[in-house]
């Protein structure tokens, strides 16, 4: 086995879990990411939990977004603003959501 094949094998074994998702994604887009902390049933019928997000009406439920900070979130709710370039990421506490605030980030749509 040559060194290039070995390097590829080692890299693929240590790749983050979302690496395959990123390979199939569209080019990234700049979006506004906010945190929210409402507890209850989302617009899609799922209970709020880590990994869920609210998004605009252009994105069907089940669409997954890979955020620049490495989070992989699924659209399961509608954001308060309903804008297509805004993703509201669910946080376990309101303090965490306030601390996260409002950020501009590159986002890949992976599904």
BAZA-702861 format. One record per residue (C-alpha): residue in one letter; x, y, z. Coordinates in pm, whole numbers, padded with zeros to 5 digits, always signed. Layout:
BEGIN
aXYZ
...
***
This chain:
BEGIN
x+00000+00000+00000
x+00146+00334-00095
x+00157+00634+00140
x-00124+00817-00041
x-00365+00526+00001
x-00261+00494+00365
x-00313+00867+00427
x-00658+00846+00269
x-00749+00546+00485
x-00632+00715+00808
x-00811+01040+00718
x-01134+00863+00636
x-01121+00666+00962
x-01079+00984+01165
x-01318+01202+00969
x-01592+01374+01170
x-01933+01203+01153
x-02072+01473+00926
x-01791+01453+00667
x-01997+01238+00428
x-02289+01481+00462
x-02063+01770+00369
x-01936+01590+00059
x-02295+01567-00069
x-02389+01924+00027
x-02455+02224-00192
x-02209+02516-00173
x-02230+02703+00159
x-02443+03013+00206
x-02426+03290+00463
x-02716+03268+00709
x-02813+03425+01038
x-02812+03170+01320
x-02993+03234+01647
x-03057+03028+01958
x-03401+02956+02102
x-03518+02766+02409
x-03893+02701+02384
x-03984+02357+02518
x-04270+02166+02360
x-04388+02025+02031
x-04245+02175+01712
x-04446+02261+01400
x-04343+01923+01253
x-04479+01734+01556
x-04141+01649+01715
x-04055+01742+02072
x-03781+02003+02105
x-03437+01850+02162
x-03074+01914+02070
x-03017+01893+01695
x-03349+02054+01595
x-03393+02399+01448
x-03657+02638+01326
x-03624+02760+00969
x-03810+02955+00702
x-04091+02820+00486
x-03858+02766+00188
x-03700+02473+00374
x-03915+02159+00413
x-03920+01980+00745
x-03633+01730+00756
x-03386+01958+00575
x-03051+01934+00749
x-02803+02215+00788
x-02435+02183+00873
x-02332+02500+01056
x-01982+02644+01037
x-01926+02561+01406
x-01979+02187+01334
x-02339+02148+01449
x-02568+01939+01232
x-02929+02049+01283
x-03259+01941+01129
x-03541+02176+01032
x-03836+02071+01249
x-03996+02404+01340
x-04073+02739+01187
x-03862+03031+01301
x-04025+03328+01466
x-03916+03550+01179
x-03985+03295+00907
x-03698+03421+00692
x-03531+03176+00456
x-03180+03288+00556
x-03240+03249+00931
x-03201+02926+01129
x-03308+02914+01496
x-03109+02641+01673
x-03275+02485+01979
x-03074+02518+02300
x-03127+02325+02625
x-03152+02643+02832
x-03252+03001+02773
x-02919+03113+02919
x-02739+02911+02649
x-02963+03064+02380
x-02896+03417+02506
x-02522+03347+02525
x-02527+03206+02170
x-02710+03519+02052
x-02734+03605+01683
x-02449+03508+01453
x-02371+03524+01084
x-02236+03186+00974
x-02164+02980+00666
x-02416+02698+00639
x-02429+02394+00413
x-02766+02245+00321
x-02700+01871+00333
x-03046+01730+00271
***
